[in-house]
Amino acid sequence: MKSNFSQNIDIVKQLTITDFKLRYSGSILGYLWSLLKPIGLFFVMYLVFGQMLKFGDSIENFPTYLLIGIVLWNFFSEVTSNGLQSIVSRADLIKKIYFPRIIVVLVSSLSALINLGFNLVVLALFMSYFKINVFDWDTLLIIPYLLELWLIGLGISLFLSSLYVKYRDIAHIWELVLQVMFYLTPIIYPLALVPARFHSFLLLNPLAQMITDFRHIFIEFDYVQAFYYPWPQIIVTLIVFIVGFAFFQYQEKSFAEQI
């Protein structure tokens, strides 16, 4: 007889596979959409900000700089946006079967993680085309940054999904927050374009620090490392996750009644 832990692992596996399949069911291109969306956004951003506005003149390999930012941002956006609605979208399952509700949010983030895996393969091929060495021991340094990004996204998802059960306006509020965060994070512009006195302020954003550090593993640019790195960034990530987890645990007992 399986233990509860083994049963929960099986539920996570089955729901993750099902969630990923359903996301692209009925579409002609299917899983290719997980690759085409960031690539399409990259070409538009590169044409406008790289070629027309010359944002990348101070960076030797601006296409790679830009694509890294887009891939990581899309991952964070997908984790939080899909996680936000995960409990409500699984209302039928939650009402019929008892299992730890956190699994639903976790599955949503794992599905986004699978998408990220495909995007990282494309990113590696892209960088290889530009003669950037991705098959190096230094490449392993991306693991802690991806873990931090996933953990902070999961923490936010746990918090938002709990609120969304009762307050559906949260989806619109978070969409607006994401739009603001996108421009406050150095994704389409290099830090060199920002006055030096604002660098520390921008890097108070954990996403900005993670994406900047991720890029610096592969390419050289006007890198500005916040004086507080790495411990405050790690602490902020852990606090966000713990707060989101605690709030979710407090609210989950009433999910079945409210959805």
N, C-alpha and C positions, 0 to 999 in steps of 0.2 A: 504493500500500500504506500502510495507516495505521500511525502510530508507536505505540509502547507507551502513550504518554500519551493519545493519542486513543482507543485501545482501552479503556483504563481508564475514561476519561470516559463512553464508551458503556456500559460495564458498570455504572457508578454510576447512570446514567440509567435503564437497564432494570430494575435491581434495586430502585431507589427506587420506580418506578411499580408494579412487581410487589408489593413489600412493602406499599405503601399500599393497594393493591386487596385483597390477601389478608387484611389486618387486619380488614376489614369485610365480607368475602364471606360469604354465607349468612345475614346478619342483615337483618331487615325494614327497619329504619331506616337501615342502611348508614352512610354518612359522617356522618349527623346525630348519631351517637353521639359523635363528636369534639367536638361542640358541647354536647350534652345533659349530658355528665358534669361539666364545670366549672360549667355553669349550675345543675344540680341540687345540687351541693356548695355553690355560692354561696347558694342559697335556704335550705338547712338551716343553714349557718353564720350567715347574716344573721338568721334567726329566733331562733336560740339565743343567739348572742353579741351581735348588734346590738340586738334587741328585748327579749330576756329579761334578759340580763346587762348591757346598756347599755355595752358596750365602746366604742361609737362616739360617745359623748356629747361627747367632746373634739374630734371631727373633723366638720367641716361636711358633707362628702360621704362618709360612711362606706361606703355601698354601692359606690361607685367604688373607694375605698381597698381594700375587701375583695376585689372582683372582680379587680383588678390583681394582688394577692398570690396569689390562687388560680390565675389563668391562668399566671403565671410559675412558680409552684411546680409545677403540673401538667406544665409543659414540662420542667423539670429532672428531675422524677421519671420522666417517660416516657423521656427520653433515657437516663438511667442504668439504669433497670429493664429496658428493652428491649435496650439495648446490652449489658448484662451477659450475656444469654442468646443474643445474636446469633450468635456463633461456633458454639455447640452446635446451635442451631436450623437452621443452614445446613451441617450436617455432611456431608450427601449431596453438596452442591455442592463443598465444600472437598476432599473425597476424590477427586472425579472430574476437576476442572479446576484448573489452577494460575493464580492471579492474586494480586495483593497482598491478603493477608487483612484488612488494615486497611479495605479497601473495605466489607466486611460490616458493621463497626461504624459506619463513616461513613454507610452507607445507612440504618441504623437511626436515626441521629440526624437525617438529612435528612427521613425520614418523619415524625418528631416535629416537625420544623420546619414541615412542611406543615400539620400539625394546629394548630400555633401561629399560622400565618397566618390560618386560619379563625377561631380564637378571638380574634385581634386585631381582625378585622373586626367581630365581635359586640361586643367591648369598645368599639370606636370608636362603634358605634351606641348602645350603652348610655350612654356618656359624652355623646354628642350629646343624648340624651333629657334628661339632667340639666344641659343648657346649658353643657357644658364644651367649650371650643374645641380640637378635635383636628386642625383643618386650619390649622396654623401652622408656621412655620419651626422653632420650638422642638421640635416633634414629632420632627424628625430626630435629636434627641439620644437617642432611645430606641435607635438603631442600635448605638452602642458598648456599651450595657448588654446588649442582646440577644446581641451577638457574644461578650461576656464570658461570659454565662450559657451559651451554646451551647458555647463552647470549654472551660469548666471541666467541663461535663457530658460532653463528648466525652472529655476526659482521664481522668475517673473511669471512664467506660465502657470505655476501652481497658485500664485497669488491672484492673477487675473481670472483664471478659470473659476475660482471660488466666487469672485465677485460677479462674474458674468451669469452665473446661475440665477441670481436675483436681480441684477442690474444689467439689462441688455445694452444700455448706452455705453458700457465699457468698451465694446468693440469699436465704436466710432471715436471714442476718446483715445484709445491706444493707436488707432490708425493715424490720428493727428500727431501723437507723440512720436511715432516712428518717422513721420515726415520731418519733424523738427530735428530729431536725433541724427537723421541721415546727413543733414547739412552741418551739424555740429561735430560730426565725425570726419576726419580727413580721409575720405574715400575717393572723391573726384578731384581733390586739390591737395598739393603737397604742403607740409607745414612751413616750407620756405616762403610761401605766399602770405603767411599769417605773421603779423608783427610779433617779435620775440616775447614781448610782455604778456601775450595771450597764450603762449605755448603751455605753460603749467596749468592754466585754466582748462584748455581743451583736453589735456591729458588726465584731468580729474575724471573724465569719462572713461570707465574701464574698457569699453569697446575700442576707443581710440588708441589706448595703450596696447591692447592685445593685437589689433590689426597692424599697428606701427611696428611692434616687435616681430610679428610674423613676417612682415615684408623684409625686415632688416636681415633675416636669415639668408635671403636669396639675392637681394639687390642692394646696391649702395645708393644712398640719397641723403639729403639734409636731415639726418636723424637726430631727433631731440628726445632724450630720455628723461622722464620725469624724475625729480630728486627722490620721490617716495617709493620708487619701484625697487623690489617686487612686492614687499610685504603688504603695504596698504591695498594694492590691487587684489592680492589674494584674499585679504581680510574682507574687502568689500564684496567680492564674489561669494565668499562663504556666508557673510551676513545676509545677502540677498537670498541665497538658497535656503538658509535656516529659517528666515522670516517667512518666506513663501511656503515652505514645508509646514511650519507650525500653524500658519493661518489656514492652510488647506486641511490639516488634521482637525482643527477646531470646527471647521464648517462642514466637513464631509457627511456628518451624521444627518444633516437636514437636506442633502442633495435630492434624495428620492422624493421628498415631499414638495420641493420647490420647482423641479424641472417638469 
